[in-house]
């Protein structure tokens, strides 16, 4: 090697041209991750409005657009209806485990249940002592 040329100058590995593709790839990866995070924040809860047939042999459950519902309050693993108007409200986004929270209130009773969706027309509700799969009719 000559004294006028440092030993690393002959190597093309440190040339700035070799670093540019990595920077572009890194910038592209950052942009994709940012887009994913933004889209994740825009997700909305699935619709629960409709008439639902449960797999536990109990009667159909109805959830209306105004939030009123029938047959959705469970006590000790069975539906309980005390005659008051019941309301159902689903959380707007899932928790860390992917399940939504369904709050059912039929004064003076109130309960929260975990809900998992299997497509648009099927959900499984964990009513504590029992899990019931509901299929929209």
Buried (B, 14 or more C-beta within 10 A) or exposed (E): EEEEEEEEEEEEEEEEEEEEEEEEEEEEEEEEEEEEEEEEEEEEBBEBBBBBEBEBEEEEBBBBEEBEBBBBBBBEEEBEEEEEEBBBBBBEEBEEEEBBBBBBBBEEEEBEBBBBBEEEBBBBBBBBEEBBBBBBE
